Amino acid sequence: MDKLYNVSSNPHIRSKVTTSGIMFCVIVALLPAAGFGIFRFGLNALLLIGVTVASAVLSEFLFNLITKRKNTLGDFSAIVTGLLLALNLPPAAPWWIGVVGGFFAIVVVKMLFGGLGQNFMNPALGARCFLVISFASIMTNFAVDGVSEATPLALLKAGEPVDIVAMARGFIPGTIGEISVIAILIGACFLILVGVIDILIPGSYIVSFVIFLVLFSGRGFDTTYIAAHLSGGGLMLGAFFMATDYVTRPITKAGQLIYGIFLGVMTGIFRLFGPSAEGVSFAIIIGNLLVPLIDMFTKPRFFGKGGVRNNE
C-alpha cells in the first residue's frame, strides 16, 4: 500500500498536436489557392483577403475584450476563418463585404455560441450564406477587369458548353479561392500528408456527388460534364477545407461516411434541381446542422449496455 497510484480524471490520452498547430497547417495549405487568386485577380483580391482576415481577428479580439474572456487569438482559428471566407468571395466585391462577413463569422456564428469548439456550423460558410442572402447582387458578380461573365456552372445549367482546359488552368470567373483546382488539391494533399485530415469525408462527398450526376443529370457518364462540375463552384475547396472542419463534422468514421454521402447528394440536388448553379455552401451548412443527429445514431455502444454477452 506504500506505492499508491495517482489516478486522474479522464481523458487520459495525451498528444503533442495542438489547435494552433492544426490551424497553422490549414493556413499553409490555403496559401496556394490564395496566391493563385491574387495572381489571377490582382490587388482587389489581395485587399479583400487582408481586410476579411483583419476583420475576423479584430472581431474576436474585441469580443473577448468586451466580455472579459481569455484572449484566444493564439489558436489561429480566426485567421483560418477569415482566410476561408475571403477565398469564397467574388474578386470584384467591395472591401466592406469582407468586414461585414468577418464580423458575422466570428461574433454571430462562433463567439456567441461559446467560441472555438462550440459553433454549430462552419463560421466561414455561415458568413458566406449570410452575405449571399443579404447582398445577392454583389456575391454573384464575378466581373473580371470590368467585364461580367457567367461562371462555368451557370453555363452548364443553361445548357451551354464550357472550356475544360480553361477551368483546369484556373482562368475562369469565380470566387478568389475556388478557380484553381490544382492549387486546392496541392493544399489538400499537404493536409492529408501531415495528418490533419483524411480522405473519408472528401472522398465520400466527391464519389457520391459523381454518382448522383450520373444517375440524375440526364448526361450519363459524360466525363467532360462531370469534370466541369468537380472543377467549378468551390466543390473541392468545400470538400477538403470546410466539410472536414473538426468542430462541425461527425466524430465516428461511420458518421463521417454518412455525412460525406449526404453532402454529395445535397450538392447534386441543389445544382441540378435548384435555382442556383452552385450549392456547396448550403449543402455543408445543412450537413453541419444534422451532425448531432448523425453522431447520436452512429456513436459506439458502451460496454455492458445494450450489448449481448457471449456465452462461455
N, C-alpha and C positions, 0 to 999 in steps of 0.2 A: 504493500500500500504506500510505500515511500516514493514510488515513481508514478505519480498521477498524470494522466494526460489532460492537457488543456483543450477542451472541446469548445469550439466557437460556433456561432450560428452560420447557417448556410447563406450564400453558396460557398463551396469550398474550392471551386475551380479558379485557378489564377492564370492570367495571361499577360504578356507584355504588350499586347495590342491595345492601343488607346484610341479614344474617339478622335482626338486631334490628328493622330497618325493616319487613321482611315480617311478623314476629311482631306488631309493634305494629298493623299494618293488620288482622291477623286478630282481635286483641283488640277493636279498634274495631268490626269487623264483627259480633262476637258480642254487643255491648252491647244492641242492640235485643231480641234473644231473651232475654238475661239480665234486662233491665229489665222485659219483659212477664211473665216468670216470677215475678219478685219482686212485681210488681203483682197478679198472679193468686193467688199462694200465700202472700204475706206474709213475715213476719220469718224463719220457719224456712227458706224458700228462700234468703234473704239470708245467714243463718247458714251454711247448707250451702255456698254459693258461697265465702264468705270462708274457712271452715275448710279446704275442699278445696284452694283456691289456696294458702293458707298452708302446708298440709302438703306440697304439691308443691315449693314454693320452699324450704322448710326442709330437706326431704329431699335436694334437690340440693346445697344449701349444705353440709350436714353430710357428705354422701358425698364431695364434693370436699375438704373439710377433713380428713377421716379418711384418705383415700387420697393426700393431698398433691397433688391436681391443681389446675390453674388454675381460679379461680372463673368459672363460666360463666353466672351469673345475668343478666348484662348482655344476653344474646341474647333474653331474654323468653320462651324456649320453655317453661320450667317454668310460667310464668303461663298460657300458652295451654293446656298440658296440663291443669293444674288446673281452668281455666275450662271446657274441653270436657267433662271428666269430671263436674264439678258439674252441667252442663246435661243430663247423661244420668242423673242421679239422681232418684228419686221425691222429691217435696217433703216427704213425711212421714218420710223416712229420718232416723235419729238422726245426730247430728253426728259420731260416731266412725267412721261409714261413710266420710265424706269423708277422715278422717285415714288410715284403712287404704288406701283407694283411691288417695289421693295418693302415699303411700309406695310402694305396689306399682307404680304407673305410672312413677314416676321411678327408683326403685332397681332393681327387678327387670326391667322391660321396657326402660328406657332406659340407665341408667348402667352396669349390669353387662355390657352389650353394647358399651360404648365411648362412650356419650353421644350427643349430637345428631349425626345423620347415619349412625349405626351400628345403630340399633334396627331389628329385623326386622319389627315391626308397630307400628301406631299405639299409643302408650303409653296414651292415654285410653281407647281401646276395649279394649285388653288388660286394663286395670284393671277396666273395666265388666264384661267377660265373667267375670273372676275373681270379682267381687262377686256376679254373678248365680248363678254355680255355688256359691259358698260361703255366701251369705246370700239364698237364693231368696225366702223369705217377705218379707224386708224390701224387696228390689229389685222385687218385684211388687205391693207395697202402694201403691196410688195413692189413698189416702184424702184427701179434702178436707174440712176443718172437721170431722174426726172421722167422716165418712161415707165408707165404702168403696164405690167404684164401679168398674165394668168399663170398660176403655178401649174406644174405638170399634172398634179392630181385633178385640178379643175378642168384641164383639157381632157383628161381621161374620162371624167364624169360627163363631159359634154360630147363624148364620142369622137374626139379629135386625136390625131396621132401625137406622140411625144418623142423627143430626141433622147434616146437612152445613153448615147455617148456623152451628150452634154450633162445629163444627170450624173453619170459616173465621174465626170470631171468636176462637178460641183458648180458649173456655170449656169445656174437656173434661178428663177425667182423663189424666194422662200425666207424663212427666218434666218437669223445670223448663224445659228449653230447647226441647222438641220441639212444644209445644202450639200455638204461633203460627207458621203457615206464612208469614204476611205479614212478620213480624219477621225470620224466617230469610232470606226472599228479599230483603229490604232489605239485609241484611248481605252476601248473596251478590252482589247487583248492585254493591255497593261494591267488593268484591274483584275482580270482573271489570273494572270501570271503571279501577281503579288498576293492573291488570295482574298481580295476584298469582296469580290462577287464570284458566283459560279454560273454555269451555263443553264441551269434548270429553268429559272423564270424566263429569261430572254429566249431560250431555245423553245420552250413550250409555247410561248407567246407567238413567235415567228412562224413555227410549224403549224399551229392551229389556225393562224391567220391565212396562211397559204392554202391550207385545206378548205377553209371557208370560201376563199376566192374561187378555187377550182370547182366547188360544188354549186355556188350560187351566183357567180358573176355572169354566167352565160358564155364565157370565153373558154371554158375548159382549162387544160394545162397549157395556156399561152404564156410562154416564158418571158416574152417581152412585156406583156401586161403585168405579170407577177413581179418582174424585176422593177418596173416603174413604181408599183405600189410599195415595194420594200425600200426603194431608194428615196421616196418622197414623203412629205408630210410628217417628218420627225419620228417615224416609227422606230428606227434604230436608236435614236437618241433617247426616246422614251423607254424602249425595251431594256437597254443596258444601263442607263443612268438614273431613271426615275421609277420604273417598276421594281427595281431591285433595292430601293430605299429600305434600310434596316427597320425603321420605325413603322412604316406603313405596309410592309409585306407580311404574309403569314410566317409563322415560326417553323412549322413542321415541313418536311420535304413533300409529303402528300398534299398539304395545303398549298405549297408553292406551285406544285404542278397544276392543281385545280385553278389557282389564281392566274397562272400564265395562260391556260386554255381559255378561261373566262375573258381575259384581256384580248386575246386573238379574235374570239367570236364577237365581242362587243365592238372592236375596231372595224371588223368586217361589216357588221350591221350599220354602223354609223357611215362608213364610206360608201357602201353600195345602196343603202335604202334611206339614208338621212339626207337632209337638205344641204349639208356641208360636204366638201370633198375630203376633209380631214377626219378627226375622230379620236386620235391617240390620247389627247389630254383628258377628254371627258371619259373615255374608257378606263383610264387609270384611276381617275378620281372616284368613279363608281366602284371600281375594284377595291380601292382603299376603304371605302365605307363598308364593304362586305367582309373585310379581313377578320373582324372579331367573330363573325358567324362562321367563317371558314375555319378559324382556329378552334372554335368550340366543337365542331364536328370531326376534326382531324387530330385533336390532341391525343396522345397515348394514354391508355388506361393506367391507373395506379395499381401497383401490385396488391393483390388481395381484394380489389374492389371491382366487381362485375366480371371477373375472370373465372375460368373453370379450372379447378385444381386437378392436376394429373394424378391418376391412380397409381399408387406404388405397387 
